[in-house]
Amino acid sequence: MENHEIILQDVHHKQFKIVKVQDVRFDNDTLTHSHQWLWVFDHNSEFFPFELWDQLDNAIVHQKIKLGKQVFKIIKILTKKTKLQYS
């Protein structure tokens, strides 16, 4: 599995790391796994606003993301390999 990390920077040069994680659940009744991808802030695990997830999925460096009255610039996109984690 790959988790994607995006580093955003505001106009004051403060940086925020947004991480794409996979939530995997096992259903004991059907013996199946289900999963979904979530974008969360790395520092507190709160969800990044849902309406911007598509922009993060298709992000490119130097792209600007508007969140309310704030504008963030994407300064870095990272990919890393991790193990599956079940919840």
C-alpha positions as CSV (number, residue, x, y, z in Angstrom):
1,M,0.0,0.0,0.0
2,E,1.1,3.5,-0.6
3,N,0.3,6.5,1.5
4,H,0.7,9.9,0.0
5,E,1.9,12.9,1.9
6,I,1.4,16.5,0.7
7,I,3.1,19.4,2.3
8,L,1.1,22.6,2.1
9,Q,2.4,26.1,2.9
10,D,0.4,29.2,3.8
11,V,1.2,32.8,2.9
12,H,3.2,33.1,6.2
13,H,5.4,30.1,5.2
14,K,3.8,27.9,7.9
15,Q,3.8,24.3,6.6
16,F,1.2,21.6,7.1
17,K,1.5,17.9,6.3
18,I,-1.6,16.2,4.9
19,V,-1.4,12.3,4.8
20,K,-3.5,10.0,2.7
21,V,-4.2,6.8,4.8
22,Q,-6.2,3.7,4.1
23,D,-8.9,2.7,6.7
24,V,-9.4,-1.1,6.4
25,R,-12.2,-2.9,8.2
26,F,-13.0,-6.6,8.5
27,D,-16.6,-7.7,8.6
28,N,-16.9,-10.8,10.8
29,D,-20.3,-11.7,9.3
30,T,-19.3,-11.8,5.7
31,L,-15.6,-12.4,6.3
32,T,-14.6,-9.6,3.9
33,H,-12.4,-6.6,4.1
34,S,-13.6,-3.1,3.1
35,H,-11.4,0.0,2.8
36,Q,-11.5,3.6,2.1
37,W,-8.9,6.3,1.6
38,L,-8.9,9.3,3.9
39,W,-6.9,12.6,3.9
40,V,-5.9,13.7,7.4
41,F,-3.6,16.3,9.0
42,D,-0.5,14.5,10.2
43,H,-0.1,16.5,13.4
44,N,-3.5,15.7,14.9
45,S,-5.2,13.1,12.6
46,E,-8.2,15.4,11.9
47,F,-9.8,15.1,8.5
48,F,-8.8,17.5,5.8
49,P,-12.0,19.0,4.4
50,F,-13.8,16.4,2.3
51,E,-14.6,18.8,-0.6
52,L,-10.9,19.2,-1.3
53,W,-9.9,15.5,-1.4
54,D,-10.2,15.3,-5.2
55,Q,-7.8,18.2,-5.5
56,L,-5.3,16.4,-3.2
57,D,-5.7,13.1,-5.2
58,N,-4.7,15.0,-8.4
59,A,-2.3,17.4,-6.8
60,I,0.9,18.7,-8.4
61,V,3.7,20.7,-6.9
62,H,3.1,24.5,-6.9
63,Q,-0.7,24.1,-7.2
64,K,-2.7,26.3,-5.0
65,I,-5.5,25.0,-2.8
66,K,-8.1,27.4,-1.4
67,L,-9.6,26.5,2.1
68,G,-12.1,29.2,3.1
69,K,-10.2,32.5,2.9
70,Q,-6.8,30.8,3.2
71,V,-4.7,29.9,0.2
72,F,-2.1,27.1,0.4
73,K,0.6,26.2,-2.0
74,I,1.6,22.6,-2.5
75,I,5.4,22.5,-2.0
76,K,6.1,18.8,-1.8
77,I,4.4,15.5,-2.6
78,L,5.8,12.2,-1.2
79,T,4.9,8.6,-1.6
80,K,6.0,5.8,0.8
81,K,5.4,2.1,1.3
82,T,3.7,0.9,4.4
83,K,2.0,-2.2,5.9
84,L,-1.8,-2.7,6.1
85,Q,-3.3,-1.8,9.4
86,Y,-6.6,-3.1,10.5
87,S,-9.1,-1.2,12.8
